[in-house]
């Protein structure tokens, strides 16, 4: 029996819930009776402590969950500990493997927690990590959370200044870091970036560091010293005590700190990972990610189910991930749509080249998964492999839509809205729509919705971000279609977040890097999902004093993005444009340009009367027409030459 069917039968027997063996009766009850459903989740999973009503106030924003209840996220991880399986498998791109038992994980977590207490860290203080995806990152999160400190982290592929944009807001007291990370066949020494970051965080009391690439670090507390503190166990915390702070992508400025609570994350992840992903003590769970992405937090929560989690520090080449999945007997492998498409284009035959007999599920997130990827998995990985495409967000650190074991999977569609998620698609007038594109909205609260934004008096930015369009209703920023049978098709972001291979970054991070170059007057970057499942990310630049965009300048633009923003967000191509279009209040028209480049009729995406320079927007309309014509010509004649980016010369930096 599937986990979700077992839960449904328990709810019927123990709560009198009007649910049958079908998913839809369970989902309908879960969103109609939020109090009954989330109380059932608490009791079914044996969450410690007594509780009264689950939902004391159902306003959005401002919902009040489990008032007076006490929890600790880490304590529930220890409840799932096993003596017969590893807790964490740590793999470097070099091939080095470390296996950490549950007992060793707990020993290091409790020792590090004791050291943090000795350093004066108190509940509510912030501990931050500038880290690769290793077991030490997991330990640092759990140690911080266990004593009520608030955790936040990002990967070391972020420049120090980009990390400081996030961490500087939090005024952290301790930094946990490493000497570097592995990616692309080499070790990346990050000691200079760590030094710069420390200077940008003047309130630090201590820096704890470990060796990943084996180079010395000065003036830090070593990892071995840090985990040797007096063992300290998790303490009771209020249900909504902050657990971690995740950051928005920073599309319109400095990234926003999204605060999630112990109780909300605990209940949401127990529900999502156990009931939807079917994780449990016999599973080995690898989802390729970095600590900059909410999926990293989601993977750590695999420990709540008793599963073994795999941390991989390296580049996501198809050869590497399929090999690791085979060697480690992975049962759930999570990747991006781009990874599956790249595997197919490379002619890789995972089932023929590896023993994937343990693999039951291939997960996909980060962007919409095209139907052909489902078929490729069936033909080249295994006909009985369950392809799980999910869509959610950093905002709720979970999924809105995904799969259920008792609902058929249709290639190209997400099978179901998740339990407890009152999902709908609305048009601009706030009307529910079916079988047509609408905005993804959630009409009732979820316990893992943010407690607040960091440094947001009166919740002004929080309200504007999610509730400004439809008051009292969460608008997420995705275009979706809900089909007549209840499945969901995700069309991409309705805002301008860059989402390359599942790793989100705001355009503001790119602009801060590029627009400092003396040759660049202004820049516009777009991330556009393509009909074939690809993701196209061009950068448009306005050059100073009629300069020419040559190969040297293009390479310097790429270098500054790689060094000061993120190497994973280097654009696919760079094109010179005469001007960037803005609103009359000065905001770059990123979303209208994106939709034009995806083929939307120009008159439906922007009112030319609201554009400061209509001719600038018209350039993109013309460019899209020429690019589309060129692609059509290439399909009919492979020897046809490509149209240039400006009508005169080829785009630089291809």
N, C-alpha and C positions, 0 to 999 in steps of 0.2 A: 504493500500500500504506500502511496506517495505521502510525503510529509504534509502536504496541503489537505489531502483527503482525511488523514488521521486527525488533523486539527479541526476540520469541519465536523467530523463525527463527535469529537470531544465537546465542541461548542453546542451541538445539538443535545448531547446527553447531560452536560453539566450546566449549561446556561439556558437551555430551552430555546436556543436560537433557531429561527425558522429557516434552516439551511438543509439542503439535500446533498447528494454526491456531486452535483454540478458546480462549477466554479461561480457561475453568475448569481446563484442564490446566496452564496457566501459573500461575494463582493457587495451585492446590494445591501445585505444586512450590515456589513462592515462600514458602509458610508451612511447608512440610515440611522444606525445606533452606535455612534462613535464611543459613547461611554461604555456600552456593553462590550463592544469589540476590543477596545484597548485594555479594559479590565481583564478580558479573557486572555489576551496576549500576556499580560503580567502573570496571571495565575498559571497558565499552561506552561510557561517557561520557568516557573519557579523563581521569579525575581524576589530577592530578599525583602522582608519587611511587609508590614500591613499597609493597606491603603483604603481610602474612602472612595468617593466618586472619582472616576478617571478625568472627566472634563467638567471643571467647575464654572468655566466661562468660555463660550464658543465664539467669541468675537475674533475677527481677523482684521488687523493684528491685535494681539492682546489676549489670546487664548490662555487659560490657566489649566495646566495639567497636573494631576495628582498632588494637590496642595497638601503640605505637611509630610509627604512621604520622603524617606531617605534612601539613597542608593549609592553605589560606586561602580562605575563601568569596569574597573580593573578587578574588583572582587568577583564579578561574574565571569571574567575570563578564567580566574583560578578555579571556579566551580567546574569548568569544563576540562580541567587538566587531566592528562592520561599518563600512565607510566609506560605503556607499551608502544607509544608512537612519538615521533619528534614533534616539537611545537613549531620550530622554524627551521627551514633549510635556506642557507645563505649561499648564493652562487655569484662569483665574479666572472666577468667576460673572459678572464684568463683561463677559466676552467676550474679554479679553486672552489671547493665546496666545504662548507661548515654545517654540521648538523647540531642543532641545539635542542636538548631535551626540555620537557616542561619543567623539570626540577631545576635545571640550570638557568632557564629563562627567569623563573621566579626568584632564584637566588640573586641574579644580577639586578633585576628590577628592584627588589627590596633593599639591596645594598646601595644602589644609586639613589633610591628614595631617601635613605638615611643620610647620605651625603648632602642631598639638596636641603634637607632639614638643618643639617649642621651649617650649611652656608646661609641660613636665615630665610630660606624660601618658605613662604606661608601660603595658605589657601587664598587664591585670587591673584597671586604673583604670576608673572608670565615667564615661561621657559621656552626658548626658541631653538630650533634646529636648522642648521645650514648643512645638509647631509645628502649622501648618496642613499640608494635604496638597499640598506643592509640591516642585519639584525640589531645593530646598535641603535638605529633609528627607532625601531619598534620598542626596544628597552627604554629609551629616553622618553618616548611618549607615555608608556605605561607607568614609569616611575614618577613622572610629573603628575599625571592624572590621579595616581593613587593617593597623593597627599593633598589634592585639591588645587595644585598649581594649574595654570591654564597653558596649554601647549599650542605652539604654532611652528610650522616648518616649511621650507622650500628646498628644492634640489640645488646642487652646486653648479648646475648648468646656468643658473641665474647669475648675472653679474652682481657684484657686491652692492652697487647702487640700487639695482632692482630689488634685491633682498632687503636693503635698508628702507626702501619705500614702504615695504610691508612691516618689517619688524620695528622700525623707528616709531611707528604709531603706538606700539604696545609698551614701550619703556621696559624691556625685559631685564630681568636680574641675572639670568644665566643663559649662556650660549653653549649649545652642544654641536660639535662640528668634527670634521675629519680633514686629513691632509690632502685628499683628492678623491677622484673617482675614475672608473674605467668606462670608456666609450669609444667606439670606432676603431678598435684595435690598438689603442694606446692609453696610457695612464695620464690623467690630467691633474697636474699639480695645482692645488687651489690655496696654497699657503698665503700667497700675496693677497688674494681676494678675501681670505679669512681675516688677515691683518687689517685690510681696509674696512671690512664690515665691523670689526671690533671698534675701530676709531669712530665709526658712524653711530655706534650704540653706546653712548657715554655712561649710561646707568648700569652697565654690567658689573656684577660682583665677582664673577668667575667665568672662565671658558674651559669647558671640558672637551678634550679632543682624543680621537683614536686614529690609529694608522690603518689606512685602506690601501695606499700605494707604497708605503714603507719609507717615507722621507721624514726627517726629524722636524719636530715642532717645538718652539721655545715658548716659555712663559704661559704654559697651559697646565691644567690639572689632567694627568693622564687617565685614560679609561680604567686601567687596572686599579689605580688609586680611588677613582670615583665609585667603582662598584664594590669597594671594600668597606663601605660605611655600615653603621649599625643597622641591621635589618629592620625595616619599617613596613608594617602591613597597611593595606588600604583602610581609610577611615570613612565613617558615615558622612554623606554630603546631601544637601537638599536636592530634590529631584531636578531643579533647574539650575544647579550650580554649573558654571561654565566648564566645559570639558576641553574644547579646543577652539581656535579661531582659524578659519579658512578665509582665503582672500579672493575677492572678485578679480576679474582679469584687468581692471584698470582702464577700461575702454575710454572713459571720459575724464580721466585724471588719476589721482593717487588711488590705488586699489582700496576697496572697502573691506574692512575686517568683519567677517560674518561669524557671530558667536553662537555655538551650539552647546546644549546642555547634556550632562551625564545621562539623565533619565530618558530624554527624547531620543538620543542616539542609541542607547541601549535597547529600547523597545523596538525602534524602527529597524535596527540591524538584525536583531533576533528574528523579527518577522520576515524581512527581505531575504536574508541569507539562508535561513532554514526553510521557509515555506515556498519561496519563489525559486531560489537557486538550488534547493534540495541539498545544502551542505550539511555535513554531520561528522561524527568522530572518525569515520572510515575514509574521509575525503582528503585529497591533497590539492591545494588551491593556489594556482599561480595566475595572477592577472598582471600583465606587463604594465608598469606604471612608474612614476617618479614621485618623490615626496611632495612635489608641487601640486599634485592633482588629488582631488577628493577620493579617487579610486584607491589611492594608497591607504587612506584611512579605512575605506571599505574593506580592503584586503586584511588589514590588521584585525578588523572585527571578525574575520573568519575564525579567529581564536575563540570567540564566544560560542561557536558551535562544536568546539573540540577538534576542528580540522587542523591539518598541518598546512602552514602557509609557506610559500616560496618567495624569497626576496632575490631579485636578479638585478645586479649592478652591471649594466652593459647596454650595447645597442641592440635593438629588436630585429636583428636579421632573421629572415625565415629559417635559415639553416640552424641558427642558434636556438630559437625558441622551440622548434619541433624536436630538436635533439634533447633539450632539457626536459621537455614534457615526457619523452620516452624514458630517459635515464632516471627521472625522479618519480615515475609512475603517477604523473599528474592525472587527476580525474576531471578537474575543471580548469581549462586554459582560457584566460581572458585576453583578448587582443583588440586591435582597432580594425575597422573595415579596411583601412589602407594596408594593413599587414596581410589580410586575407587576399586582397587584390594583388599585392606584390608577390605573394606566394604563387598565385595562379599565373601571373605574367612571367614569372621566372621558370615556370615549368616544373616546380617542385612537386614531388610525389611523397607526401608525408607517410602515408600508410605503407608504401613500398620500401621506403628508406629507413623506417623506424618501427619499433614495436610499440604501438600506441594502444595496446589491448586494455590498458587501465583507463584510457580517456573515454568519458561518457558525454562531456559537455564542452562545447566551444562557445565562449561568451564574446560578445562584441559590444563596444560602447564608444562614445566620443563623437559619433556622427551616424547618420542613417546607413544601414547595411543594405546594399542592393540585392535583389533576388538572386542574381547569378552567383553571389558568394555562398548562399545556402546550397545551391546545386553543386558548386565546386567542393564544398566540404563533404557532401554526401558521396561524391564520386571519387575523391582523392584522399579523404581522411577516414571516412567510414560511413556506411549507409545508416547505421543506427545512432550516429552521433547527434545529440540534441544541440541545435544552434540557438543560442539564447541572445537575442538582441534586446538591449535595455536602453532607456532614455530617462535621465534624471538631471541632477545638477549639484554643484557645490552648495547651492543655497539650502538644500534639504539633506545633503550628504547621503543621498540614496536615489532610488528610482521612482519615477511616477508611473511608468509603463514597462512591462516586461513579459514574462511568460508564466504559465501555470502548468503543472504536469498533467492536469486533466482537461486541457484545452489544446486542440491541434495547432501546430505551427504552420503558418502560411508564409512562404518565402517573400521577403520584402515588406512584411508587416510585423508589428509587435503585437503579440497575441491579446494581451489584456491590460487594463489599468490595474495597478497593484492594489492589494487589500488595504483598506483604510484611506484610499486616495480618491476623493470625489472629483474625478477628472471630467473635463468637458472641453469642447471646442466652441469658441464664440466668435461671432463676426464683430465688426467695428461698433455696432449698436448694442452689443451685449446680448445677442440672441444666440441660443444654442443651435449649432448646425451639424448635419450629418452628411457624409459622402461629399463634402466640399471642404476646402481649406479654411481653417480658422485658427485663432490664437489658442494655445494651450492655457487653460485656466484650471484652478482648483478652487472649488466653491465652499469647502469646509476645511477647518484646520487640521494639521498633522503635528504630532508631537516633536518631530525633528525640524520643523520650520525654525528659523533663527530666533534666538531669544531677543536679539537686537543686533545692530551694527556697533562696532567699537567707536567710541567718541562721536555719538550721534544724539545730542540732546533733543529730547522730545520725539525721538524716532522719526525725524523729518526725512532723512535720506532713505530709511527703511520703507516708510510708507510710499514715498515717491517711486522707489525701485519696483515694488511688487503690486501696490494697490492704487497707484495714481491713475491708471487707465480705467479700471473697473473698481470703484470704491467697495471695500469689504470682500473683494474676490482677488485671489492671487493670480496675476498674469506672469507667466514664466519667461516669455520671450522666444518661444518655439512656434513654428508653423506646423500644424498637424491636421490630419484628416481622421475622424473617427468613422469607421465604416458601419454599415447597417448591422453587421454581425458583432460589433463591439471592439474589433481590433483597431490598431492605431498605426497610421503611416506618418512618419516624421519627415518633414521636408527641409529642416535646417533652422538656423537661428533667425529670428526676426529682428535681432539687434546686430551689432557689429563686432561681437567677440570673435577673435581669431581662435580657431579650434583645430590645430594641426596634430593629427594622430592622437586625438583625445587629450592633448595638453593645451589648455587654454591660456591665452595671453591677450591683454588688451592692446589695442592699437596705440594707446598713449605711450606704452613702453617702447614701441618701435619708433614713434615720433621723437621721443626724447633722445634716442641714439642718433637717428639719421639727421634731424634738423639742426644738430650742432655742427655738421660739416659746413665749411664756408661756401661750398659750391651749391648747397641746397637751400632754396628759399622756403619750400614747404613740401610736405609729402602726404600721400594718402595710401593706406594699405587696406586690402580687401581679402577676406577669406570666403571663397564662393564654392559651395557644394555643387558638383556637376552631376548631370543625369546618369552617368555611368558609374557613379560612386567615388570618383576621384575628388580631390580637394585642390582647388587652384588658388594660389595666393600671390597675386601680383602687387608690386609696389610702384606707385606713380609719383614722380618727382617733378617739381618745378625748379628749373636751374637758374642760377643767378647770372645776369648780364649775358644772356644768350650763349652760355657755355654749351659744349657738346657732351652728351652722355657717351663717353667712350668706355672701352673695356677696363681701363685703369680705375676710373671713377666708380664703375659698377662693382668692381672687386673691393674697393675701399668701403663702399656702402654696405656690402655684405659683411665685411670684416667688423665694422662698427656695430652692426646688429648682432653678430655672433658674440662679440666681446662684451657688449654693454647691455644687451637685452637677453637674447637666448639663441644658441646655435640651432635650435629646433624650429625657429621661426624666421630663418633666412628665406626671403621671397623666391618664388619660382622664376620670376622674371622682373626686370626693372625697366620701366618705360618713362620717357620724358613727355610731359604734358604742358600745354601753355598756361593752365591755371587749374586750381582746385576749387570746386563749387562749395559754397557754404549757405547756411541759412542767413537771414538778414541780421541775426544776432551773433553770427560768427562761428557757428558750429559746422564742422565738416560734414558733408552729406554722405556719410559712409554707407548707411543702409540703402538709400535710393540708388547709389552707384552700384552697390552689390546686386541689387535686384535687377537693375538694367543689364548688368553683365551676365546675369542668369537668364535673361530673355524676357523679363517682364515688360509690358508696354510702358514707355516712359510716362505717359499721361496718368498712369495709375500709381506711380511711386513718388512723384514730386510735383508740386504746384510751382510752375516757373515764376510765378509772381512772388513766391517766398524765397527765391534763390538770388543770392547777391549778384552772381554773374551767370545768367542763363546759358551763355555761349560755352561756359566751362562744362556744364552738364551735357550740353549738346555734343561736345567732343566725345564723351563716353558712349552716347547713343550711336554715333557714327563709328566709333572704334569697335563696338560690339557687332555692328552690322558687317564691317569688313572682316573681323575675326571669324564670324560665323560663315561668311561666304568662302573664306580661305579654307576653313575646315571642311566644308562641303566639297570644295574643289579637290582637296587632297584625298578625300574618300573616293571620289570618282576617278582621280588621276594621281597616283602616288608620286609622280615626278613634278607635280605642280608646285611652284615656289610659294613660300609662306609670305603673307602680307606683313609689312613692317609695323612696328608699334606706332610710328607717327606718320606713316604714309610715305616716308622717304628712306629710312634706314631700319635695319633689323633691331629689335629690342636688345639692349645690352645685358650681359650677365646671364645668358640662357645656359 
